[in-house]
């Protein structure tokens, strides 16, 4: 079978456009801004973070939960890590 460039392009676009789409999901999740003020990531917090990652064996072994536990800083949540 021979495709002309225009027919192949439109067929490919249609095929790729349908892939990976879930008909139940529509659009993007709405952004809900938190009432809490943004946290400033200070030099001290960064140093604690780096120390925690190093003590856990590096970035390949460290997990957010363990980093958070080792940092032990009030007000820092796993989403900050």
Secondary structure by P-SEA (a helix, b strand, c coil): ccccaaaaaaaaaaaaaacccccccccccbbbbbccccccccaaaaaaaaaaaaaacccccccaaaaaaaacccccccccc
